Amino acid sequence: MVEQRRQEVIRLAAALLGDIDEVIFQPYGHAGITFEVRSPPGEFIFKTHDSKGAFDHTEHHIQVLSGLGIAVPQVLKKGTLEGFSYLVLRKIPGKDIGYVLGDMSRLEMTKLAEQVVAIERKVNQLPQGSGFGWTPLNVPGPFPSWTGVIERESLECSAEVRRVVALLKPYFGSVRPVCFLDDLTVKNVIVLDGVFQGIVDLDQFCFGDPLYWLSLAEVTARLDVGEGASFYGDELRRLWGMADEMSLACDLYNVIQAESFLIRGLGIQAFRDWTATQSAKVCDRASLMAD
């Protein structure tokens, strides 16, 4: 499928840009197939998706975020071709942080965490949603409550973890449909020489508890980069600031998301061990709360 789409993108890029030097598959991401295209006019990102409406809201999202002073890519063209939709963007120079986080200094990680937290805080100020979960701006979320989101997300988790979910229902029930970017993790945050450049992949938002983003950033750093990236997750937590109940919720989110990766066959033994430690810690804290 990737090779077939590559050939389709080569034809599309040649029609739009002329001569093509290189077309490089971008492995991060699962919702579509993305390529970096290098050509004499410059470097571009070609996003493709089998759904014809996948990018209907992306340009509006980019305009909204740009208006908040957030560095985002420029949209050059969108359309449909041979049964798939495409979006052409000017490439932000640099790489997803998953490729470079392990080589960054602690000072660079702290500075990056400060910038990412500042972006999420700005997005949190956008109007709240009329529902919860993942959706474009101005489109109702698919869930009536954040509790419903977490119950769905934890369906395949262990019985012990699901018991903690039940204990934390009062917390989940208090969550408002706050807007946040759920996937500013080891991907979609672009860094060049240790310096933040911008964010990408802005097809939808999530409405609910922004800690779910922070947790996913922490978990994917562990999964893709390893223990050396744990300082980045620690800094996100420190800069976000959270009371005890929020800390427990974030730890629970870690377990839910980590177990999801393990169920899908991802994660080396070190990640499995970390997940088991996180799960035991969450269950112990929840037991104390229940007593």
N, C-alpha and C positions, 0 to 999 in steps of 0.2 A: 504493500500500500504506500509506503514512504517513497519507494523508487518511482512508482507510477505518478505520485503527486509531484515529485521532483521534476519529472519530465514536463508535466503540465505547467509548473511554475517557471521552468526555463522558457517555455514558449510565451507565457504571459509576460515575463520580465523582458524578453527580447523585444516584444511588441511595444512595451512601455518605455524601455530604457535604451534600446539599441544593443550594442555589444555587451556581452556578459563575460566576466572574468571567472567567477566562481559562485556556486550555489551550495550552501552548507546547511545541512539539517540541524535544527536546534532541539536537542533531546528533552530539555526541561519542558514540562507541560503535558497534559493528558487530554485536554478538551478539544484539541485540533492538531494540525500538523503545520509547523512553522519552519521557515528557512531564512537564513541570512543570504542576501544577494549582493555580491561585490561587482561593481561595474565602473567604467570610466567616469560616469556622473557622480559616483559616490557609493556609500553602503546603505542598504535598505533592508527592512524586515518585511517578509511576505507571510502573513498569517492566513491559513486556510482552514475551513471547517465544512463538514458535510451538511450542516444545517444552513439553509439559505438565509435565516434571520439571525445568525450568530453575532454579526457585527452591527446590527441595526442601531444600537445605542452607544457604541464605542466612541464615535466622534463627539457626541454630546458630552459623554463622561470626561473626555480629554479636555473639552472646553471648560467644563465646570472646575476641574482640578487645576487647570492653568490659571483660571480666575482666582484661585486660592493661593497662587504663588508657588505651586508645586511643579517641579521640572518633569515634563511629560513629552512623549514623542509627537512629532507632527504627522498628521494623516495626509497622505498624498492622493490616494485613490481607493475606492472600494467598489465591489461589484460581484457578479456571479459568472462562473465559467464552467461548462461541462458538468453541471450538477453540484458544484460546491461554491461557497462564498469565499471571497478573499478581501484582505485589507492590506494596503501597502503603506508602510510608515518609514520615515527617515530614521535610520538607526542612531540611537544614543550611544556614543563611544564608550567602550568598556565591556565588562562581563557581569553575568549574574553572580551575586556574592558567594554562592555555593562553590564556584570555581576558585575563589581567591581568599575566602575567609580564613582558611587554615594557615595562610601566609601573612595575614595582617597582624600588626602589633596590637597590644592592648589599648594603646592610645587611639589607634585608628578604629578599633572596634567600638570604643566609647563614643567617639565622634560620630560614627555611622549610626549607632543606636540612638543618639540624641536627635539626629536628623530624621530617622524613621519614626520615632515616637512623635516628633513635632508634626510630621505628615499625618499620622493617624489622629492626633488631637484636632487638626484642622478639619479632617473628614468627619470626625465626630460631631462637628458643629453644623453639618448639613441637616436639613429637615429630617425628623424621624420618619420611619416607614409606617405604612398602614398594615404591615404584617411582618413576620420574622423569616429569616433565612436568606438564601442567595437569590438575587434578582437585580435587574437593572434599576437605575434611579427612576422614580415616578411610576414604578410597577409594583403592585402589592406583593409582599413576600408570601411564599407558599405555606407558611405555618402560622397558626393563630397565636402561638406563644413560644417563648424561648425554651420552655420546658419540653414542648413537642419536638423542637430541633434536637435537643440533647438526648431525649429518649430514642429518637430515630438513630442518632449517631452512635449510641451505645448498645444497639440491639445485639451485636455480635460479641460484646465484651463478656468477661467472666461474670458469674453470678455475684461475686464479691463487689465488683465494680458497679454493677447495676443496683446493688443495695445502697452504695454510697450516693448514686444518682437519686434514688428515692429519698434519702435523708436530706439532700440539698434542694429538694423541690421548692421550699420557701424562698431560697436565694434565686433560683431560676425564675420563679414566678414574679420576682421583683424587678427583673431585667426589662428595661424599656427597649423598643426597636431603634437603637442607636446605629447610625450608619458607620461602617468601617470597611477597610480594604482587607479582606481575609487572607490574601496570598502574598503579602510582602514578607517573604520568608527567605529561603536560600535562593529563590528565584524571584525575578521581577524587580529586584533592587539592583541597579546597575552601578558598578564601581570601576574606576580607572586609577591605577597606581595607588590604591588604598583610599581614594577620595570618591565620595558619593557623586553620581552624575544625574540620576533621575529614576523614575519608576515606569514600568511597562505592564502590559496585560491588564487592561482596564475595561473588560467587556461587561463586568457586573460587580456589584457590591454585596455586602452581607449586612443584615440588620439584626441587632441583638447585643450580645456581650462582647465588646472588643477584646476581652481577655482570650477569646477563642483564637484571634489572630496571633496574639503574643505567644500563646501555647504552641501553635503550629510553627511559628518561627523557631521556638526553642527546640521542639521535637525534630524538625527537619535539619536543624544545624547538627544535632546529635547523630541523626540518621546518615546524612550525606557527608559530613565533614569529620565528626568524631568528637572525642572529649576535649580536644584543643579548642573547639568552638564554643564550649560551655560558657566561657566568660562573656561572649556576646549575649547569650540568653540571660545571664545574670544581670547584665547592664540594662537590658530591656526592662526587666522586672524592677530594678532599682529606680530607673528613671520614670517608669509608669507610676510606681507607688501603689501599694495595696494593703488593705486591712487583712486581718487573719482570715475572715470568711472568703475574701477575694483570693487570697493565697491558696486556700484549700480548693476553691473552684478551679483555679488555674492548674494546680497539680492534678486534679481529676481530669481536666481537659487533656493534659499531657498523656495520661494513661489511655484515655479513650482514643486519641489520635495515634499514639504509638502502637496500641494493640491492633488498630486498623491496618497500619503498615505491615505488622507481623502476619496478620491474617492473609495479606496479599503476597506473602513470601518475601518481603523486603527486610533488610536489617541483618547485620552480622551478629555474632555472639555477644560482643560488647554492648550492642544496642539492646539485645534481648535482656541482658543482665541489668542494664539501666532501667528498662521498662519494669522488670520485676521489682527492683528496688523502689521505684516510684509508686507502683501499685501497693506494695506493702506499707509504705509511708502514708498513702492516702487512706487505706483501710484502717490503719492504727489511729489516725487522727479522727476519722469518722466514728470509730468505736468510742473514743473518749467523748465526742460530742453527743453521741446517743445516750451515754451514761449520765 
